[in-house]
Amino acid sequence: MTSLTTVRVRYQTIEIGNTDIHLCTLRDNQQFSDPDDEALNLGICSASWPMFGVIWPSSLVLANHMLEYDIKDKRILEVGCGMALSSLLLNHRHADITATDYHPTVEYFLDRNTTLNNNKEINFERLDWAEDNSHLGKFDIIIGSDLLYEDQHIGILAEFIERHALPTCEVIVVDPGRGRKNKLTNKMIEFGFSSQHVKPENTTYLALPFKGHILTFSRSAV
């Protein structure tokens, strides 16, 4: 697993409402370290390797959305967590949160950042949506941000969500506007979810206006 000594990092504190989340992230998206070709063997090239390790606008939108979200007695899964800002926030709120990602270095940073925030360890599993043989179980809420990079991901993601969604479930995906939200919506409707696309009400915490949407998919067993 990548050591912090092999890449340049930065420490920052991100304010989510009145909550401070302390983070160690990559210095920028030019960092790279894969000495044993672990990521390469997973299909992660040098250009995409650092994408997990910086804070993207969509992750800030998701974390702010989850700040006061009803999490009581809910089991929550973050998909493609990257720097896991929302998982760290929810962990700070004492939620039952599990984080997942495919990148082999994510868990190192997640453990480091959990320690920085003096909170309990976050459940983590590294997995591939398409080859999911995990024992994660099912969840009341499934969240993620900036997940829709390629068309072939859409069906795989929807099927992964379905495998881990309880009969009554809410799914929240923040999409920055890559043109695939309607395709994901159509797949989620096939699994019995209703959908709502909304613009976040307040994004003054972002450097630039947010052009994307918060996609909410809901399903009830009743």
N, C-alpha and C positions, 0 to 999 in steps of 0.2 A: 504494500500500500504506500502511496506517495507520502513522503515526509514533508513537513512544512519547510524544511531546510533546502529543498530542491526547487522551490518556486518562490517568487516574490509575493508577499501577502500584504494586506492592509487590515487595520482594525478600525471599526467604525461603530457608532451607536445610531440606530435608526429609531425614530420616535413614531410609534403607532398610537395615535391619540395621546394619552398621558402615560403610555407604557414605553419604556426604553428596552430595546433588544440589542444586545451587544454581539457583534459579529467579527469573526476572522474570515476574510474572503480572499480570493486571488487579487493581486494588485490590479490587474486588468485582464482583458481577454486575449492578451498576447502570451500568457504564461503557458508552459507545457512541460510535462514530465511523465514519461512512460518508459522507464528504463528497461522493464522486463516485457514490453509489448502487451501488457495485460489489457489495456484499453483497445489497442489495435486489433488484438485477437477477438475482441467483442464487436468489431466493426466501427470503432470510434476513431476517426482520423485525427491527425495533429491539429487541423484547422478547427474541428468541432470540440476537441478535448476540453478547452477552458470554458465552454459555454455554461457549464453547470456552476461555475465558481464565482460568478459576479451577480449582483442584484439587478434584475430587470424590472422595468416599470410594471409589468403585469403582476409580478410577485408582490410588489408594494400595494397594488390595488386589491389583491386577494387578502393580504394580511389586514389591511384596513377594513375590508368587508367582514372579516371574521372577528374583529375586535369585540363586538357586542353581540355576536350571533348566539342564538340559543344552543348551548352545548350540553345542557344538563342531561345526564344519563344517556349520552350519545357516544357511540363508538365511531371514531373519525379516521379516515385514511387520506393521506396526501400522496398523490400520484405524480411521478416525475419531479420530486421535491427540489432537486438542485441544492441551493443554499438553505432550503427548508425554513424560510422566514415565517411562513404561516404555522408550520409545525412548532417552531420555537415559541411563537406567540401563544398558540393554543396550549402548549405545555406549561407556559407561564400562568395560564388561566386554569391549570390543573385539569385539563381535558384528557380524555382517553384517546391519545393520538398515536397513530402509526405512520411512519414515513417510508416511502419506497422510491428507488431510482435505479437506473441501469448502470450508471457510471461507477467505476470501481473506487473512486476517491471520495465520493459523497459521504460515506459513513465516517471517515476520518474527520472531516470538517464538522459534521453533525455532532459527533462526540465532543469535539473541541468547543463548539459554540454552546452546547448544553452546559458544559462546565463554566464557560464564561458568564452564563446567566444564572449560575448557582441553582439550577433546577434538576429534577430527576432525569434519569436516562430516558431517551425517546426510543420506543420500539422502531427498529429499522430492518428492512429486508431489501437486498439487491435482487432485482428480477427483471425479466424481459416480458413485456406485455404478451408477446406472441407465444412464448414458451413457458407460460405461467403454470408451474406445478407447486406453488407455494401452499403453505398452510395458514394463510392470513385469516381465512374465514370471511365473514360478511360484516358490512358496516351500515350504520344509520346515515352517515354523511361521507361523501367522497368529494375531495377538492383537488384542484390543480390549476396551474397557470402556464400559458404559453406552450401548449402541448401539441398544437396542430401545425407541424412543420411541413408534412408531406401528405398527399392524398392517401397513400397506402397505410398511413398511421390511423386513419379515421375509424375504419372498421375494426382494426385490432384494438384500439383504445376502447371503443364502445363495448366490444365483447369482454374485454378485461373488466371494465366497470360492471357489466352485467353479472359476471362471475362473482364479484365481491359486494354486490348491492343486496341489501335485505329487501324483502317484498315492499316494505315502506322505506323509502330512501330519498334523500336529497343529494343532488350532484351539482357542484358549483365549479365552473371552468371559466377562468378569465382569459379571454382571447384578445390579443392586441390588434386584430384585424388583418389576418393573413388570407382571408377569403374562403375559409373552410368551415365557418360556424354553421351554415345551413346544412352542409353535408353531415356534420356530426349530429345535428338536431334530427335529421331524418332517420339516422341509425338509432338514436335514443328513443324516438317515437315507436320504432319497431319493437322495442323492449318494454313498451307500456308507459313511458315517461311523457308527461306534459312538459312544455318548454316555455321559457321566458327569456328574452334578450333585453337587457337594460344597459344604459350608459351609467357609469358610476356618477353619483351626484356631486361629489367634491373630490377633485384630484389636485388641490393646491400644493400637496406634498411632492408632486412630480415636477421635474424641470420643464417638461413640455406637455401640451395638451394630450390627453389620452384619446386615441382614435378607436379604441376597441370597445368590447362589451363584456358584461358579466352574464354568462349563460347559466341559467338555473333550470335544472331538470328535476321534476318531482314525480314520485309514484307512491301510491297508497295501496295497501293490501285490501282495504275495505272496498 
